[in-house]
Every structure is written in structure tokens, then in C-alpha cells.
């Protein structure tokens, strides 16, 4: 896939120490219930290792902001039950989801990574919007 194609699929991008984090997000109408105050999004993350050594994702940290400005912090080991090792030139993809009680919001965060030499570093996850459909009232 061309660079332009990747940018179109993953419009939100951040790079830290050779680790590129790409994000795409989709509103999931079939899992949302606006009349009950529930909106749901899926986000697809692609981690690319452009460095010269393998890295492993150990922990995740998210800051989720709803449409009212309330912040919710999420921390945990790995992603989707895994702590992937990403070799140089390789990538790792996963999909997860986020429910909110408002039709808009945003997410951003970071991953704690460790490289082959044992040094750890934080990789930024770019901020991306969570935008549900506009509903006329």
C-alpha cells in the first residue's frame, strides 16, 4: 500500500523513537443506543517499528475525554491481552473499542515499550476524535 493510502486509512499518526502509531476510528451505530445515552466507537491501531532493534509493548495508558470535558484514565498491561514484540521493519495491528455517554469525545495516550537492550521508553498515541452522527432534535 502506498504512503498516501496508509495515511488515508490511518489519519492520526505519532512517532516516537522510531515507533510509529497510526490510528483509524469508526462510529459503531449498531452497538450504540443514543436514546439510552450510549455511543460506541471502534479504533484500529497499527504500530510500526522503523527502528533497528525489536521493541515490546508492556503497558498502555489512555486518557478518554467525553463531550462534557470529563476525563477517564485507563491503564493496563499490554493491549487486547497481548504484550507484542515488534521486530524492526514489522508492524502489529489491533482493534478495540470505546463507549461514551456523550455523542462526542476524544482519546489519546501512550504505550510503555522496552527495547532489546532493556531500556524502556514511552511512545505517544496521537489524539483522535470520537464523533457520533449528528441527530436532529
Secondary structure, DSSP 4 states (H G I P E B T S, - for coil): --HHHHHHH--EEEEETTEEEEEEEEE-GGG-BGGGTBEEEEEEEEEEE-SSS-EEEEEEEEEEEETT--EEEEEEESBTTB--EE-TT-EEEEEEEEEESSSEEEEEEEEEEEETTS-EEEEEEEEEEEE------
